[in-house]
């Protein structure tokens, strides 16, 4: 492509092997006031 | 849905529904901005031949599932709804009197009291019974100030370790502390048992002391800094965060980040205070441009600092790992307040999260009668980025996951109405995080 460079391929995981529910509750990490998931890790990816 | 923005020398295009990120040249940026805002791409001052090329590039992206992607459908959580995370209010009391405290300086607008071991045990039993197939569970020792009830903290951790074996679970204990009452024995225990430690320290001494005085009105900075350094020095590879708060009194919070890194800390989270508009410390719409500029300055400082191992640090809200990030279900459901996540008070009352504590209309149940209010749980479960009008068409929905529901109720007016200032700040931080990610590629 002449005008566009892809830095990150599609990455929002929605397949049947997701939604295990093992990841950390977002508010338990550091903030306790702002519910963010952008900075969270997938528990499966961490293993 | 797409979102385009400029970050330093990057023209960034985010395909919201797939998470794909592209950088584009000036002509393409003008074209995608026109498309994003429903305008004619041939009417943005770019020559027709170039517009045609850009549209061809975009069509190629689209066919590859990386541009204007359809909204995906998230699978249901395996094993159904379960409680996996618990905030244990072991102390509704505190040895500080922080001026911006959401917990009314520790008592949550109630009686100052400590949780008994018996109540804590029943809370952990409830967690085990309601955790379903989840193996990883989280328990945060919270307050007020949890170190004011230290013996019970230790007893509950020991009891939790027994339960882990009995139920084949893994409990990640964490503690959120101001460090005032730390000593060597507590440091050793915390560093042995706590998966993460959140340390409340605001940055510069004058900022911290002005807003985080002791009960008798003296500054707490000098006590806390030494204790926090000692605690962190013994953490090894285990997680910790220095968690500060900024208010309208320190909109130059980059200086607080610099102070914290100067003290030797490298895991930092500085959060905006969320307070009623009439608080002298609240952040108001007129502060937003100044805060945005400060996040930009922090971003520049962050990128430079991370080029050198000696000055490297991590800022909680700039962490962004698209490939290793959470799945769609997590992005939709967010914090799980009221469903996956609950808070337990010293009296044994159960609330959707620590910030709802004391709001009687949001009490889910009690440890004596742990049949949780299904109407409330359904309301929380049904309140997500797919259902909230404000979130449905917001580009940041899969990164903020709909925002803090307690702040929505307290300052947005309803569970379904996110707090606007928090939304603004979240979007700014996400743009910075994506920009930093691009810079570090």
Interface residues (C-beta under 8 A of the other chain):
Chain A: X1 X2 X3 X4 X5 X6 X7 X8 X9 X10 X11 X12 X13 X14 X15 X16 X18 X19 X20 X21 X22 X23 X24 X25 X26 X27 X28 X29 X30 X31 X32 X33 X34 X35 X36 X37 X38 X39 X40 X41 X42 X43 X45 X46
Chain B: X13 X15 X17 X18 X19 X20 X21 X22 X23 X24 X25 X27 X28 X50 X53 X54 X57 X58 X60 X61 X65 X66 X69 X72 X73 X74 X75 X76 X77 X78 X79 X82 X84 X85 X87 X102 X134 X135 X136 X138 X140 X172 X174 X176 X196 X198 X241 X243 X269 X271 X272 X274 X316 X317 X318 X319 X320 X321 X322 X323 X324 X325 X326 X327 X328 X329 X330 X331 X334 X335 X336 X337 X340 X341 X353 X354 X355 X398 X399 X400 X401 X402 X403 X404 X405 X407 X422 X425 X426 X429 X430 X433 X437 X438 X441
